[in-house]
Amino acid sequence: MSEYLLELNDIEAGYGRAALVLRGLTVKVPAGSVVCLVGPNGAGKSTVLKVASGLLTPRSGSIVVDGVDVTGQGPQAMLASGLAHVLQGHSVFREMTVEENVMLGAFTVRDKAKVAERVAFVQSLFPIVGERWKQLAGLLSGGQQKQVEFARSLMVSPKVVLLDEPSMGLDPKTTATVFDQVVRMRDAGIAVLLVEQNARRALETADVGCVLDLGRVHISGPAPELLADPQLGALYLGGRPSEPASTKNR
Ligand SMILES: Nc1ncnc2c1ncn2[C@@H]1O[C@H](COP(=O)(O)OP(=O)(O)OP(=O)(O)O)[C@@H](O)[C@H]1O
């Protein structure tokens, strides 16, 4: 296994003819870790995940998964290489059972024994998924539905899970539970690249933090150090890290 399960190197990416969103972005996800991307609205956090999962092809730069260069491959190939993307918002099918929702994630897995093994794994990692297995997913709470989405993403045995704003729309207590599940995934050996608006909570969970600004990583380091950084505190207040605190909110 490589030191980094995912490397995004010097990525430039954007949408159509519009200006670049990512301008030389480098992010590395070590094995056994949660890396979180924080930054202002529109900084390009979700775009990083779209590039990593093959939904958006970078204009330049490279994507390396566990030592293998996968730059330019589409979503299906990225999934096969070990990257699973849990999109922003709610993607559970409410009229289907929890089982049916989770099994959608096993669509590409042909080996029945492997599928059974993964079912046992996700049910042990997320007990509520096992307890509500035969029930309609729409009957579950928002936080429980998020665990169904996590379970679905793990059916392909990913090396890295890309999580886009898992706390969106959830109350603080449920958010805390969801972040606990993120830690459980990491402790089960799955690296996580996490994008969050809830920067402080995400940094409290993550091992490594990266602050995005103007399309590249502005500050990165161990998450506890970033939490203690006064510049990052200024960013929470809505200003840019390079501005003195006194100019904020003018
Ligand atoms: N499908 C798209 N087509 C065109 N432009 C897009 C598309 N998706 C995002 N953008 C633009 O790319 C930029 C970065 O968006 P992105 O969603 O990556 O930011 P973000 O940091 O995740 O923001 P937020 O915190 O608000 O979710 C924004 O200017 C946005 O308008």
The ligand as an SDF file (V2000), in Angstrom:
LIG
                    3D

 31 33  0  0  0  0  0  0  0  0999 V2000
  -22.0450   22.3270  -12.5070 N   0  0  0  0  0  0  0  0  0  0  0  0
  -21.4970   23.5430  -12.4760 C   0  0  0  0  0  0  0  0  0  0  0  0
  -21.4610   24.3250  -13.5830 N   0  0  0  0  0  0  0  0  0  0  0  0
  -20.8710   25.5400  -13.5590 C   0  0  0  0  0  0  0  0  0  0  0  0
  -20.2830   26.0800  -12.4660 N   0  0  0  0  0  0  0  0  0  0  0  0
  -20.3010   25.3530  -11.3370 C   0  0  0  0  0  0  0  0  0  0  0  0
  -20.8880   24.0510  -11.2860 C   0  0  0  0  0  0  0  0  0  0  0  0
  -20.7240   23.5630  -10.0250 N   0  0  0  0  0  0  0  0  0  0  0  0
  -20.0620   24.5130   -9.3300 C   0  0  0  0  0  0  0  0  0  0  0  0
  -19.8110   25.5860  -10.1160 N   0  0  0  0  0  0  0  0  0  0  0  0
  -19.0800   26.7940   -9.7220 C   0  0  0  0  0  0  0  0  0  0  0  0
  -17.7940   26.4070   -9.2460 O   0  0  0  0  0  0  0  0  0  0  0  0
  -17.4200   27.2020   -8.1280 C   0  0  0  0  0  0  0  0  0  0  0  0
  -17.0500   26.3030   -6.9650 C   0  0  0  0  0  0  0  0  0  0  0  0
  -18.2150   25.5650   -6.5840 O   0  0  0  0  0  0  0  0  0  0  0  0
  -18.1590   24.3950   -5.4990 P   0  0  0  0  0  0  0  0  0  0  0  0
  -19.5540   23.8540   -5.3850 O   0  0  0  0  0  0  0  0  0  0  0  0
  -17.0690   23.4710   -5.8130 O   0  0  0  0  0  0  0  0  0  0  0  0
  -17.7690   25.2210   -4.1940 O   0  0  0  0  0  0  0  0  0  0  0  0
  -17.8770   24.8270   -2.6670 P   0  0  0  0  0  0  0  0  0  0  0  0
  -16.6270   25.2980   -2.0120 O   0  0  0  0  0  0  0  0  0  0  0  0
  -18.2210   23.3830   -2.5400 O   0  0  0  0  0  0  0  0  0  0  0  0
  -19.1000   25.7250   -2.2300 O   0  0  0  0  0  0  0  0  0  0  0  0
  -20.2180   25.5030   -1.0970 P   0  0  0  0  0  0  0  0  0  0  0  0
  -19.4940   25.5410    0.2010 O   0  0  0  0  0  0  0  0  0  0  0  0
  -21.1090   26.6940   -1.2960 O   0  0  0  0  0  0  0  0  0  0  0  0
  -20.8900   24.1950   -1.3870 O   0  0  0  0  0  0  0  0  0  0  0  0
  -18.5880   28.1430   -7.8430 C   0  0  0  0  0  0  0  0  0  0  0  0
  -18.2910   29.4000   -8.4310 O   0  0  0  0  0  0  0  0  0  0  0  0
  -19.7540   27.4880   -8.5390 C   0  0  0  0  0  0  0  0  0  0  0  0
  -20.6680   28.4530   -9.0040 O   0  0  0  0  0  0  0  0  0  0  0  0
  1  2  1  0
  2  3  1  0
  2  7  2  0
  3  4  2  0
  4  5  1  0
  5  6  2  0
  6  7  1  0
  6 10  1  0
  7  8  1  0
  8  9  2  0
  9 10  1  0
 10 11  1  0
 11 12  1  0
 11 30  1  0
 12 13  1  0
 13 14  1  0
 13 28  1  0
 14 15  1  0
 15 16  1  0
 16 17  2  0
 16 18  1  0
 16 19  1  0
 19 20  1  0
 20 21  2  0
 20 22  1  0
 20 23  1  0
 23 24  1  0
 24 25  2  0
 24 26  1  0
 24 27  1  0
 28 29  1  0
 28 30  1  0
 30 31  1  0
M  END
$$$$
